[in-house]
Amino acid sequence: MNSLFIINPISGKGRRAKIMAALEGSGHRVVVTEYAGHAEILAREAAEDIVVAVGGAGTVNEVARGLLGTDKTLGIIPCGSGDGLARCLGISHHLSKALSIIEKGRTQPLDAGFINSRAFFSVCGVGFDADVSRLFAESGHRGLKTYVEQALKLWADYKPDTYTINIDGREWTQEAVLITVGNSNQWGNEAKVTPHASCCDGHLDITILDNFHNIELPLLATALMAGHCDISHRVHCYTGRNISIKRPHAGAAHFDGDWFNTGDTLDISIRPSALKVLVP
């Protein structure tokens, strides 16, 4: 069965040529995106039954958005900085292994989340990580090193907001450093911020981080990377299908690696089994 491969030329330095070489003579159609949002259009208009996103979280998000409401199947060749959804689904970063999933993998349902009507498939949120996403994008540089640098710079004088949180009708108000809502279990790079999340269980996982002392940062970071951030008394984990988050002001929020400005209220929901995805 032939597939359409949609390639982001910016993601994955040096990988584009390898991918193009691997696909040469395969019979699959290959298109390179030309502008932001192009991948969504290409996916929506594709004649092929399988549409493969070749790039980072943003490219995967665009392609998946284009497939919503269709019977087409999403494939992923991860080439980004974090690739949280691909990692959660067990899709390898080794090109030959990732390509073999397109040929021999199985399909499974993939839930879709929505934050203020914007679709996400990995994680979204508000607070510190959203502000870091904004600084990361504005820096003009990519990669984990840049992300960590921006996070440390911001944390030096960061003041957490107070949020009113409603999860499936249960409401309370608290101060929080960040609130992350996960369809997948991580931001990327195995940083499992919503460690128990599944992409196909019909609900979202919510992690709320209390303010903490700098001396606690190494332990929190270690637990995050080990997939056990919920062992900390500073971390609170919940599940739900409909989440509302109110804050004192408009500002940044993030979804699937991108940030956007939005108002003081975030409405987040899930659409179970919104599309199909190829997995090992």
Steps between C-alpha positions, in 0.01 A plus 500: 500500500648836395527782751550874493808621690478864606846630590581811701834616349602678822469209744782253551825638364647263243209254517306635202755368248507158670122478498475605137762239408319230698172578323645517150337241279255395773194619312398727785425866431725752675417870549710761682306770684548860394338700782335470840167320470590341165517150651141521621377591152704225335370241746139606458523484119703175483367219284715243685362296789815550711646848555839515671623803693878536471609762750454613858197547722370795299508306172327201661234734640436658159471167320279352771271805488463449127396138557229574757162401364649269235563126490870546416775369727779710652861384482791669677871524420629702799761767422438766762657634817273309739255278306281434803213330317730273298687395814176431685382281210829308495606626157876473457730788406705255292393569143488138383290395801263794461457425129430133575202609711352671195531173306428243770353679802154464644237771535360617829255777590644840595306742718505872421499776758377854444618814678284802418400318179862426397568130452790335681612140510783501754483765775378851562520733796541832669747655739876465506534254212278714277717804571813295425344386171448865407860595583629190319311594183611863520866400546526382140702192606391139536598202713491387862796718599318818397184389680689438826680834470173688460340309789785584739495864397124527559504310831740751660215738587186306404179580691230229482139595429189399691260286297142387538489143370192297412535133406171332408307724740742493794634854551765657723746792501873473558839647412696294248828521312344317207200296397562243228224298335620188323357271238850350480724450802772756433619836371768313302853367555346254750403782741183326621297786643174300484656158566185287499340647187393281209426629150197276459321471836235767445614739770767762569758501778563823690817584694511803729833613644502701824757771561821349636842594637803499271661233714220262395567545127751213454265248663203624296700485176627149576149376576369663181755324280447169682126518436411538867438872547183415690702370796572862598262668743533808277333318208128422478359273228139469385302359208200645323320567175399865534738747662464874553790714622452865594788736574526869591603615152536409134833359391688205355381141477660214310397194303721238333814710523349826374381796704216743441348800673155444644262646756467443872293183461613172344241238411652159436317186388562165333356323198564126544620294204508806277732340243722198433877484543765243403699356790750213542 
